[in-house]
Amino acid sequence: MATSTLPPLMEGPAAWIGADIAQRENEWMVHLTPADIADLEQAAHHYLTLGRDVGQITAADFPLKTFAPHLQLLKQKLLSGVGFEVLRGLPIAEYSQEFYATVFCGIGAHLGSARSQNAAGHILGHVRDIGASAADPNARIYQTSERQSFHTDSADVVGLICIKAAKEGGESLLVSALSIFNRMRKECPELLTLLFEPVATDRRGEIPQGARPYFEIPPLNWHKGFLTVLYQRQYIDSAQRFDDVLPLTAEKIDALNAFDAMANDPHMHLSMQLQPGDMQFVYNHTQLHDRTGFTDWPEPENRRHLMRLWLSIEGDRPLPECFRQRYGSIEVGDRGGIVTENTTLCAPLD
């Protein structure tokens, strides 16, 4: 792509700057009221009387009386608003693990359809340090205590519920890919053009049948009037271990470094510490998320633990054909996730 053919500067609420939106917390932080909590609790009680696995939950089986309109507003905030929201105040200390997982998955079912997050078919993921090494090319970074890097997940929306916070660190970071694009367009357009070219990203051992151990999708994609990001720098770097992969040129490395530098600029990104009971939902196509490294509690029962959902949303933007490599289907409302030959969908609570 030549600089003369770059998309125009991105406008709208999703092109936010961290230092600014931190002062506008009312746009993305929602404090649950007692009535909201009561509605979520009655819907969870109803679902649990059905005797089904949490992974089978649907919106119809999680009948909300008063909170459903807010979830429709949340969906629009993700698709065409600032691109993220935090729901605060769920009293999970009063709940069993099955109960708060039901509330979380029930909210997810009102937003979209849950997708598999790994080759095992888990639609309810567990984000915690299991002692994996970040240096292991087949390890997933979220299974360590190391700093992640700004990235997107392989679904339209990622949701997190905080169960236990770390002793120190583990802050959640968000940054607008649209704002990074805008800044690079002004400051280094020649480097920006290189981000619209394919790069190889490591699948980290979770390989669909007949696929290569990596996929090749541009970090930035301009398709039918939408700028869409797909990015995981750590996995881009580790993909270079394969012999037949597209090599990273010095110029492309400069472009990736510039993108990362802007994402890591404290003026550009937003930092927050999720509290137990917080539920955060982020739109992967315009926002990147990250987590700082952390020091955990010594007691196993107190260690940092979040649950995660990947969701596909009805009414979402079209995605370019190249996304099939990662998303499988690019059909709106039925796309994303990680599916291999032996994948069976399930929602493990542990």
Backbone torsions as a table, in degrees:
resi	resn	phi	psi	omega
1	MET	NA	129.5	176.6
2	ALA	-81.7	155.3	179.4
3	THR	-59.6	-29.7	-179.3
4	SER	-70.2	-17.8	-178.8
5	THR	-107.6	9.9	176.5
6	LEU	-61.1	147.1	174.3
7	PRO	-58.5	159.4	178.1
8	PRO	-69.0	168.3	174.5
9	LEU	-57.5	139.4	-178.1
10	MET	-82.5	133.5	177.2
11	GLU	-119.9	170.8	177.4
12	GLY	106.3	172.6	-171.7
13	PRO	-65.8	-24.2	-179.2
14	ALA	-74.6	-15.4	178.7
15	ALA	-92.7	64.9	-176.2
16	TRP	-97.4	162.2	175.0
17	ILE	-112.6	134.0	-173.4
18	GLY	-54.6	-46.3	-177.8
19	ALA	-61.8	-28.3	-179.7
20	ASP	-82.5	-48.6	-174.2
21	ILE	-72.0	-20.9	174.4
22	ALA	-61.6	-26.9	178.3
23	GLN	-87.0	-2.9	-178.3
24	ARG	-119.6	48.0	-174.9
25	GLU	-58.2	-28.3	-178.9
26	ASN	-63.8	-15.6	-179.9
27	GLU	-83.6	-16.3	-174.7
28	TRP	-138.1	-10.7	176.9
29	MET	-104.6	120.0	-179.0
30	VAL	-116.6	120.0	178.6
31	HIS	-91.3	116.5	-178.9
32	LEU	-64.4	135.1	177.1
33	THR	-87.1	164.0	174.1
34	PRO	-54.4	-35.8	178.6
35	ALA	-68.0	-39.5	176.9
36	ASP	-60.5	-47.2	-178.3
37	ILE	-63.2	-42.4	179.0
38	ALA	-61.6	-38.3	179.2
39	ASP	-67.2	-43.2	177.9
40	LEU	-63.8	-38.8	-179.0
41	GLU	-67.2	-41.8	-178.8
42	GLN	-67.7	-34.5	177.5
43	ALA	-67.1	-39.2	178.4
44	ALA	-66.7	-42.7	177.0
45	HIS	-58.5	-42.9	179.2
46	HIS	-59.7	-47.7	-176.9
47	TYR	-63.5	-39.0	-176.9
48	LEU	-68.4	-22.3	175.6
49	THR	-71.9	-15.2	-177.7
50	LEU	-80.1	-16.3	176.7
51	GLY	71.4	29.7	-178.1
52	ARG	-108.0	161.4	174.2
53	ASP	-64.7	143.2	179.8
54	VAL	-56.9	-31.6	-179.1
55	GLY	-67.6	-12.2	-179.4
56	GLN	-94.7	4.7	-172.5
57	ILE	-66.1	141.8	175.3
58	THR	-126.8	166.2	178.1
59	ALA	-61.5	-38.6	-179.4
60	ALA	-64.7	-32.9	-179.5
61	ASP	-84.5	-4.6	178.0
62	PHE	-123.2	71.1	-168.6
63	PRO	-76.1	109.3	178.7
64	LEU	-93.0	139.8	-177.8
65	LYS	-97.2	-38.6	-175.6
66	THR	-126.9	-20.8	-174.3
67	PHE	-89.4	-14.1	-178.0
68	ALA	-58.1	-41.5	178.8
69	PRO	-59.0	-35.3	178.2
70	HIS	-65.8	-36.6	-179.8
71	LEU	-67.8	-29.4	172.9
72	GLN	-68.2	-38.0	175.2
73	LEU	-66.1	-38.5	177.4
74	LEU	-61.7	-42.2	178.6
75	LYS	-58.6	-43.5	178.8
76	GLN	-69.3	-33.5	176.5
77	LYS	-63.1	-36.9	178.3
78	LEU	-70.3	-46.5	-173.9
79	LEU	-76.2	-36.4	-172.9
80	SER	-138.8	6.6	177.8
81	GLY	-107.1	-142.4	-177.0
82	VAL	-68.3	-19.3	173.6
83	GLY	95.3	7.7	176.9
84	PHE	-163.2	161.5	175.9
85	GLU	-158.5	149.8	173.4
86	VAL	-118.9	127.3	172.7
87	LEU	-99.3	119.7	-174.0
88	ARG	-117.5	143.3	171.5
89	GLY	115.0	1.6	178.1
90	LEU	-69.5	122.5	-173.7
91	PRO	-82.0	68.6	-171.5
92	ILE	-67.4	-20.1	177.5
93	ALA	-61.7	-21.1	179.8
94	GLU	-89.2	-4.9	-172.1
95	TYR	-109.7	158.1	167.1
96	SER	-77.6	164.1	178.3
97	GLN	-60.1	-41.4	179.5
98	GLU	-62.6	-36.5	-176.5
99	PHE	-70.0	-48.5	-178.2
100	TYR	-72.0	-28.1	173.4
101	ALA	-64.9	-36.5	178.1
102	THR	-66.1	-42.8	177.4
103	VAL	-60.4	-47.7	-178.1
104	PHE	-62.5	-48.9	-179.7
105	CYS	-68.2	-31.0	177.1
106	GLY	-66.5	-43.1	174.1
107	ILE	-59.8	-44.9	178.2
108	GLY	-58.3	-38.2	-179.4
109	ALA	-66.0	-27.8	176.2
110	HIS	-77.3	-19.8	179.4
111	LEU	-91.6	-36.8	-176.5
112	GLY	-177.7	-164.5	-179.9
113	SER	-101.4	136.5	-177.5
114	ALA	-75.0	143.6	-177.5
115	ARG	-118.6	154.4	177.2
116	SER	-67.5	136.8	-176.5
117	GLN	-103.7	-5.7	179.0
118	ASN	-159.3	177.3	-176.9
119	ALA	-64.9	-20.5	179.4
120	ALA	-79.2	-8.2	177.6
121	GLY	84.2	20.4	-178.5
122	HIS	-73.7	117.4	173.8
123	ILE	-88.5	-16.8	174.4
124	LEU	-113.1	104.2	-176.5
125	GLY	-90.5	156.2	177.4
126	HIS	-116.6	119.5	-178.4
127	VAL	-102.1	105.7	-179.1
128	ARG	-164.2	161.9	179.1
129	ASP	-79.9	114.8	177.6
130	ILE	-107.6	13.8	178.7
131	GLY	88.1	9.4	178.1
132	ALA	-69.0	155.3	179.5
133	SER	-98.3	130.3	177.4
134	ALA	-64.0	-20.0	179.4
135	ALA	-80.9	-13.1	179.4
136	ASP	-75.4	118.2	-176.1
137	PRO	-67.1	-11.0	177.2
138	ASN	-105.3	4.8	178.9
139	ALA	-88.8	150.9	173.9
140	ARG	-95.1	132.3	-172.2
141	ILE	-61.4	-30.3	-177.4
142	TYR	-69.2	-10.1	178.6
143	GLN	-92.8	13.6	177.6
144	THR	-122.3	177.3	174.3
145	SER	-101.4	6.7	-176.6
146	GLU	-74.4	158.1	169.7
147	ARG	-57.2	132.4	171.4
148	GLN	-82.1	-162.6	169.8
149	SER	-135.7	162.1	-179.3
150	PHE	-61.2	129.0	-173.8
151	HIS	-156.1	170.7	170.2
152	THR	-113.9	157.4	172.6
153	ASP	-99.0	171.0	-171.7
154	SER	-92.9	56.1	177.2
155	ALA	-161.6	168.5	-179.6
156	ASP	-64.5	-43.0	-174.9
157	VAL	-135.1	141.4	171.3
158	VAL	-114.5	133.5	176.1
159	GLY	-118.4	142.6	177.5
160	LEU	-129.9	142.5	167.7
161	ILE	-122.9	128.3	-179.4
162	CYS	-85.6	123.4	178.0
163	ILE	-101.6	-48.1	176.2
164	LYS	-135.2	137.0	175.8
165	ALA	-93.3	156.6	178.8
166	ALA	-70.6	164.9	175.1
167	LYS	-64.6	-44.4	176.8
168	GLU	-143.5	141.7	174.8
169	GLY	80.5	-155.9	-178.1
170	GLY	72.7	28.7	179.2
171	GLU	-70.2	146.8	176.0
172	SER	-88.3	131.0	179.5
173	LEU	-120.5	138.6	176.4
174	LEU	-129.9	147.8	175.4
175	VAL	-147.5	145.6	179.6
176	SER	-84.2	119.1	175.4
177	ALA	-64.6	-29.0	179.4
178	LEU	-67.2	-37.9	178.9
179	SER	-71.4	-35.8	174.3
180	ILE	-62.8	-44.3	176.5
181	PHE	-56.4	-47.9	-178.5
182	ASN	-58.8	-43.4	-178.3
183	ARG	-68.4	-42.2	178.9
184	MET	-66.6	-34.2	179.1
185	ARG	-62.9	-34.1	179.7
186	LYS	-82.0	-40.3	-170.2
187	GLU	-96.5	-32.5	-176.6
188	CYS	-150.3	63.5	-176.2
189	PRO	-59.8	-30.8	-179.8
190	GLU	-64.7	-40.1	176.1
191	LEU	-69.3	-37.7	-179.5
192	LEU	-58.6	-38.6	-179.0
193	THR	-58.8	-31.4	-177.3
194	LEU	-70.7	-20.8	179.5
195	LEU	-77.6	-7.1	174.2
196	PHE	-94.6	8.3	176.6
197	GLU	-103.4	149.3	-178.4
198	PRO	-60.8	143.5	169.5
199	VAL	-131.5	152.0	179.3
200	ALA	-83.9	136.4	176.8
201	THR	-125.9	128.8	-176.8
202	ASP	-66.3	134.4	174.6
203	ARG	-83.2	-5.8	178.7
204	ARG	55.4	43.1	173.3
205	GLY	84.8	-6.4	-180.0
206	GLU	-101.1	90.5	-165.9
207	ILE	-114.7	117.6	174.9
208	PRO	-61.5	154.0	-178.6
209	GLN	-57.2	129.2	177.0
210	GLY	82.3	-1.9	-177.6
211	ALA	-95.5	162.2	173.5
212	ARG	-78.5	163.3	-179.2
213	PRO	-74.8	10.7	176.7
214	TYR	-150.8	164.2	172.5
215	PHE	-123.9	160.6	-176.7
216	GLU	-125.3	97.8	-177.4
217	ILE	-132.6	137.5	176.8
218	PRO	-62.5	143.6	175.2
219	PRO	-59.0	-35.8	177.7
220	LEU	-120.1	137.5	-177.7
221	ASN	-133.8	128.1	177.5
222	TRP	-107.8	110.7	-171.1
223	HIS	-143.6	118.8	176.2
224	LYS	52.7	41.2	175.1
225	GLY	83.7	8.7	179.5
226	PHE	-120.4	134.4	171.7
227	LEU	-95.4	118.4	-175.4
228	THR	-121.4	136.0	-179.1
229	VAL	-106.8	144.3	169.2
230	LEU	-143.5	113.7	-166.2
231	TYR	-155.3	133.5	171.1
232	GLN	-154.2	93.8	-171.8
233	ARG	-60.5	-40.7	-179.4
234	GLN	-59.8	-36.9	-178.9
235	TYR	-81.1	-25.8	171.5
236	ILE	-64.4	-45.5	179.8
237	ASP	-64.5	-43.6	-176.3
238	SER	-72.2	-19.8	176.9
239	ALA	-65.8	-19.6	-179.8
240	GLN	-68.6	-5.1	177.0
241	ARG	-73.0	-15.9	-177.9
242	PHE	-87.7	140.0	-172.9
243	ASP	-66.1	-36.4	-171.4
244	ASP	-99.2	16.3	-174.6
245	VAL	-80.6	155.3	172.4
246	LEU	-61.6	122.4	-178.9
247	PRO	-72.6	147.7	174.3
248	LEU	-84.9	115.5	176.8
249	THR	-74.9	163.7	178.1
250	ALA	-59.4	-38.5	-179.6
251	GLU	-66.5	-40.6	-179.4
252	LYS	-69.6	-35.8	175.2
253	ILE	-62.0	-40.3	176.5
254	ASP	-60.1	-39.8	-179.6
255	ALA	-67.0	-43.1	178.2
256	LEU	-64.6	-40.1	179.0
257	ASN	-64.3	-39.1	178.5
258	ALA	-65.3	-41.8	177.8
259	PHE	-60.3	-47.1	-179.6
260	ASP	-64.1	-41.5	-178.4
261	ALA	-61.2	-39.4	179.5
262	MET	-71.8	-38.3	177.0
263	ALA	-61.8	-36.9	-176.8
264	ASN	-85.2	-2.9	176.1
265	ASP	-67.9	118.9	-178.4
266	PRO	-56.7	-24.3	177.0
267	HIS	-70.7	-27.9	-174.6
268	MET	-87.3	-37.1	-173.0
269	HIS	-102.9	166.2	179.6
270	LEU	-112.0	134.0	178.5
271	SER	-115.3	138.6	176.9
272	MET	-147.8	150.6	174.8
273	GLN	-104.9	110.3	178.9
274	LEU	-70.5	137.4	179.8
275	GLN	-103.2	154.7	176.4
276	PRO	-51.5	128.7	-177.2
277	GLY	98.2	-17.0	177.6
278	ASP	-67.0	139.3	173.1
279	MET	-121.8	120.8	-177.7
280	GLN	-112.9	131.4	176.7
281	PHE	-122.2	131.8	-173.5
282	VAL	-133.2	136.8	179.7
283	TYR	-88.2	111.7	-173.0
284	ASN	-67.7	-21.5	-172.8
285	HIS	-80.0	-16.8	177.5
286	THR	-125.7	-13.4	-174.8
287	GLN	-121.6	147.3	170.9
288	LEU	-113.1	149.3	178.7
289	HIS	-126.8	162.7	-174.0
290	ASP	-156.4	170.2	175.7
291	ARG	-145.3	134.7	177.3
292	THR	-73.9	159.0	174.1
293	GLY	-62.5	161.6	-176.1
294	PHE	-146.6	158.2	170.7
295	THR	-108.0	125.5	-173.9
296	ASP	-93.4	168.1	174.1
297	TRP	-73.6	148.5	-180.0
298	PRO	-70.8	-28.5	-177.7
299	GLU	-78.9	127.7	-178.7
300	PRO	-54.8	-36.7	-176.2
301	GLU	-72.8	-14.0	-178.7
302	ASN	-103.7	-2.1	-171.8
303	ARG	-70.5	152.2	-177.0
304	ARG	-53.9	132.1	-176.4
305	HIS	-153.0	125.3	172.2
306	LEU	-127.0	152.1	168.9
307	MET	-105.4	150.3	-173.5
308	ARG	-132.6	143.3	171.9
309	LEU	-121.4	142.1	165.6
310	TRP	-111.1	132.2	-173.8
311	LEU	-127.7	145.0	170.1
312	SER	-109.0	133.0	-167.1
313	ILE	-113.1	130.4	172.5
314	GLU	-64.8	145.6	177.4
315	GLY	79.1	11.8	-177.0
316	ASP	-79.5	174.8	-179.8
317	ARG	-69.3	156.1	170.7
318	PRO	-73.2	148.4	176.2
319	LEU	-113.0	148.9	-179.9
320	PRO	-68.3	159.9	-175.9
321	GLU	-56.1	-34.4	-176.3
322	CYS	-61.6	-20.8	-179.2
323	PHE	-68.9	-15.9	176.8
324	ARG	-57.9	-31.2	-179.8
325	GLN	-57.5	-35.1	-178.0
326	ARG	-103.4	-39.2	-173.5
327	TYR	-89.6	-10.3	-175.3
328	GLY	74.5	-84.8	171.9
329	SER	-92.1	149.4	170.7
330	ILE	-114.1	19.1	177.9
331	GLU	-70.5	126.5	-178.6
332	VAL	-58.6	129.8	179.7
333	GLY	88.8	-7.5	-177.7
334	ASP	-148.0	61.3	-175.1
335	ARG	-150.0	159.0	175.5
336	GLY	96.1	172.7	-177.8
337	GLY	94.9	177.1	-178.4
338	ILE	-119.0	114.5	-178.1
339	VAL	-127.2	124.8	175.7
340	THR	-117.8	-177.2	-173.6
341	GLU	-59.5	-33.1	-173.9
342	ASN	-105.9	16.5	-176.5
343	THR	-74.0	130.3	172.2
344	THR	-129.4	124.2	-175.2
345	LEU	-67.7	136.6	178.0
346	CYS	-159.6	168.1	-178.5
347	ALA	-131.7	79.4	-179.2
348	PRO	-67.4	134.0	-179.7
349	LEU	-84.7	-16.0	-179.7
350	ASP	-112.6	NA	NA
